[in-house]
Amino acid sequence: MSMSPRIILLLGAAREFDRGLLSGIARYASLHGPWTFYREPHGYFVRSTRTRFEELRAWKPDGAVCPTSRLDLIRRLNVPAIVLDVNQYDGKYPGVQSEDDKAGQLAGEHLLSLGLEHFAFCGFESMRWSQQRGAAFRSTIAEAGHQVDVFQPAHRRAATWAKEEPLIQSWLESLPKPVGLFCANDDRSANILECCRALDYGVPEDIAVIGVDDDPYVCEIANPPLSSVSMASDRAGYEAAELLYKMILGKEKMSGQRIIAPASGVVARQSTDIMMVRDADVRSALQYIRENVARPIQVRDVVKATRLSHRTLNDRFYRECGSSILKHLTAARVAHISKLLRGTSLPVWKIAQMVGFDSDHHFARYFRRATHFTPQEYRQKYSPP
């Protein structure tokens, strides 16, 4: 190996998950490098963007990161490698895997929190990661006493959008409204929005839509902006680079290790900005929680925001939302705390003060009871390195 490890990167940057991986790899290289990277040339410069084996061998790489679809090319180089899309792969090469079960669970919990009674899932029949997200979503919804309508394509083979669009439109027309619709990724969510516009359905009034990946180039430019489950692929990229370097140095062997890109939380936008609650007092209580989630409010404060007794409001909460006031309030406060831990570098003691705890110990116990992580453990797991 040269003084500067030479790493082949055969991954694009068109999607947020891949951009996160690249960001994490670059961050590790900047701290432990310098590293030299090979990226496939843009189509402006070559007739074909498909790299040839002879070209890669002449570059004399020390390691590689590639999708499973390119593994045959990399395998011939006989260098350590990290593979992507390992949901479809069970070999000896270490790989990055998304936390699909958690993504489906988070999407289900988010849609349930809106007070909806009808739910649906639209994914990709041939993709294992899509199937896993859908299964976890159905399980979460079933635990709350509801069923999920699943889009079933006419064929398992991938179809063009021109052929698939009328089928999805017919399926959307068959769904009871209003409905909470979970899509396997943001691209699928964008497909659904296109169909909703064609059918003149309101989003989120008729169909509340949530996807996965939190890709700003999809979610932010969508009309309306899309809610999505964020995946911490930047952390996975950092850990992938760390493992690759150890393998290059001979400190670890390739044995099918898995690096998990965690599902870190829901980024709520306009596509799910709706609260389907019939009871006016429960709506008032939910609004009070939403507006005061950053303050140290308690159940008694929520009750005071209505004209009801604690027992009556709690009974109505169960009827409308499927949970107690305390459970909903705790979930809202923990989501707010989690966002601060992930998205800021504020010390934990400062966050504890901001959300109304006068003791770091009480704050840590409260957070751990809800998430099974201490604040420090959560930040380490879900924040960029």
N, C-alpha and C positions, 0 to 999 in steps of 0.2 A: 504493500500500500504506500502511496505517495504521502508526503506531509499533509496534503490537502485531499481528503477523501473525494473520490470522483463518483457521483451518484446519478444514475439515470432516473429521470422522473417522467414516466409515461402516463400522466394524468392531466386532464384538461382543467379549465377554470370557468366553465360555463355555468356551473351550479354551485350553490353556497356550500354544500357539503365538501366538494372538492377544493373550493377556495379556502375553507377552514383547514383542511388537511395541509395544503400548501403553506398556509400561514404558520401552522404549528411546526412543520418541518423547517421552515426558514428561521423561526425563532430559536429552535434548538441549534441549528447550524451557526447562527450568529453568536450564540453563547459558547459553543464548543468547537467552532471551526477555526479557520475558514474551510468551507466545503465548496467544491466545484460541481455544478449541476449541468446535466445534459437535458435539454427540453427539445421536443420535436419542432423542427422549423415550421413557420407559418406557411400557408399555401402561396403567399406572395412570392416566396423565394424558391420553391421547388414544385415540380409537376405533381408529385404525390407526397402527402404528409405521412405516409406509412414508412416507418424507419426500417431499413434493411439490416439483417444480422451482421453483414460484413462491416457496415458503418459503425455499429455499436462495438463490435469486437476491436476495431481499429482505435476506438476512443479509449480503450483499456479501463473499463469501469471497475470500481471496488464493490458496488452494491446497486440496488435498484428498488424503485417503488412503481408498481404497475397494477392495472386491473387484471382479473383472472383471464379475461379474453386475450391478453397479450403475454400470458405466462409462458407459452411455448417458445416464444422468441427469447425471453429472458433466461429460461431454463438452460438453453444451449450455451449461455455465457459462463455458467458454473460459478455464479457469485451469489452472496446472500441477497435475499429480496423480501420485501413486504408486499403482500397482495391486497387489493381492494375487492369489493363485491364478494366477500367470503361467505355470505349467506348462501351462495350457490356453490361453495367449494369446501372440500373436506380433506385436503392433502397436507403435506408436511410443512409447506411454506407458512410462516406467520402472516396474520392478516388483520385488517381493521373491520370491525363489525358494528353496525348500529344497534342501539338498544331498542329494538322494535317493539317488544312487549310493553315497555314503559311508555313509549310514544303512543301506542293505542290506548293504554290506560289513562294517560293524561288528557288525551282528546275526549275520551268518554266522560271523565270527571268534569271537564270544562263544559261540555254540552249539557250534562245533567244539571249543572249549577244554574243553567239558564231557565230551568223550570219546564223544559220541553217534555213531551210525552211520546213523541215519535222520533225514530232514529234510523239512519241509513248509512251504508258504507259503499264506497266506490274505489276499487283498486285496480290491480293488474293481475289477472289470473295466473300468469306464468312466472311471477316473481315471488320467491319465497319470503323476502322481506315484507312485501305487500300482504301476503297471507298471514304472516305473524302479527303485523299491526292490526289487521282486521280481526283476527281471533281474539286478541287482547281487548280490543274495543268491544266486541260482542260480549265477552265475559264481564266486562265492567258494567255494561248496560243491563245485562241479565241479572247481575247482583242487585240492581236497583229495581228489578221487577218489570223490565221492559224487553221488547224484542227489537231486532235490527233487520231491516230490509237490505239485502245485499244485491248489488248489480251483478248479474250473471251473463257474461258475454256469450254470444252464440257459438263461438269457437275458442279453444284454448290458445290457438296461435294468435300472435299479435296482429291486429287489424289496423288499417290506416284510419286516421281521424275522420275522413270523409265517409267511411263505412260505419264507423262506430258512433258518430254523433247522433244520427237518427235513432239508434237503439237506446242510447243514454237519454235522449229527450223523451222517448216513450216511457222509459222507466221512471223518469222524474215526474211525468204526468200521473203515473199510477200511485205515487207516494201520498199518504195522508199529510195534510198541511195543518199547522206549521211543522217542519221536520228539521232535526239537527243532522247534518250530513258530514261524515268524516271521510276525507280523501287520503289515499295512501301517501301522496306527496303533494307539493305545491303545484307541480305541473298538472296533476289531476284536478286540483281545485280550480285552476285557471280554465280547464276544459268545462267544468261544471258551471262556472260563471258565464261562459259563452253560451251554454245551453239555456241557462236561466234568462239571459237577455232575449234569446230567440223566442222563448215561451212566455215572455213578459211576467216572469215570477220575480217578486221582490226578494232581495238579499240584504238583511237577514230576516225580513218580515215573514216570508213564505218558507225560505230555505236558509238556515244558518249553516255556513260552510267553514270548515277548519281543515288544514293540511298539515304537512310535516316538512321540515328543513328550515323554515323561516328565511327563505331566500328573498332578500330585499328587492332584487331585480324582477321578481315575480309578484311578491306580496304588496309592495308599496305602489307599484304602477297599476295594480288590478283595480277594477271599479265594481264594487267597493274594495278598499284594501283588505287583504286576506289575513285572518287569524291563522296561526301556525304553531306547531310544536317545534321548539328549537333543539337542534342536536349539537352537542359540544365537539364538533369534529376537529376544531383547532387543538384541543387537548389531546385527542387521539393522534393527530399528526405529530405533535411533540413527542408523545410516547413511542410512536412508530419509529421516528428518527433515532430516539435513544436506544431502542432495541436493535435497530439496524447497525448502529455504530458498535454496539457490543458484539454483534455477530461478525462484523468486519474484523474486529480486534481478536476474535477467537474466544471471547469470554462467554458466549452463549452459542448454542446450536439451534438450527431450524427444527422445531418440533411441533409445528401447528399451533403456536401460541396465538391467543386472541387478544386484540386490543379493542376495548369497547369505547365507542363514541356515545356518551350518555345522552339520553333525552333529558334536557335540563329544565324544561318548563314551557308553559304556553305563553306566546306573545299574542295578546288579544288585540284585534283591530275591528274595523267596522263590520266585517262579514259575520261576526257573532255578537254584535252589540245590541242585544235584545234580551228582555227578561219576560218570559211567558208565564206570568203569575197573575191569576185572576183576583186574588184577595188583595184589596187596596192596602190593608194594614201590613201585610207581609211585604208588599212592594215598598212601602215606606221604610220598613225595617231594613230591607236589602239596600235601598238607596242610602240610608244612614250609614250602614257598614261600608259601602263603597266610598262614600265621601269622607269617612273618618278613619279609614283603615290604617293610616300612618300614626294615629293617636292611640294612647293606651286605653281604648274603650273596653268595657266589659258588657256582659249580657244585660245587666240592669240598665245600662245606658241605652242599649238597643230597645229595650222594653219601654223606657221613658219616651222614646221617639214616636210611640204609638199611643193609642187610647186604651190599650188592653192590659190585662194582667199577665204576669209571666207565664202562668200555666196555659192560659188561652192562646197567647201568641205562640208558645212553643208547640201546642197541638196543631195550630194552623201551619206552622213552619213544616212540621212533619208531613202534613197533608199536601202542601204545595211543593215543597223542595225535597222531601224524602230524608230530611235530617233535622237535628235540633238546631236551635239558635247558636248554642255553644260550638257545635261542630262546624257550622257555616262560618261563624266569626273566626274561629281558629284557622280554618283553611284560608280565609282571606288574609289574615294577618301573617301567616306563615308564607303565603305567596309573595306578599310585599317584602318581608324580610329576605326571602330567597333571592328576589330581584336585586336587593341592595348588596347581598353577599356576592352574587355573580357579576353584577354590572359596575361595581365601584371598588376602589381600593381602601375604603374607609376601615379603620380598625374595628374589630368586633365590639369592643367596649363602646365605641362611638355609636354604632348601629343600635346597640342595646339601649343607650340613652335616647336616641332619636325615636324609638318606638315605645318608650315609656317604662323601661325596666331600670330599677335603681341598683340592681345587682347582676354582675356578669354570670354568676352561678345560676340565678333564677332564669335568666335569659337562655343560657345554654340548656338547662333542664327542660324549659318550655319548648325550645326548638327541637331538641332530640326526641322528646315524647311524640312530636308530630311527624318527624321525618326519619327517625332512627340514625341521624347524624348529629354530631356536634356542629356548631356554626363553622369551626375551622375545618372539620372534615368535609362539610358540604362545599365550602369555598374551594378546597383543594381538589375535590372531585369534579366540580362543574365549571370552575372559572378557568380562563386561559392561563397557562403557566407564567 
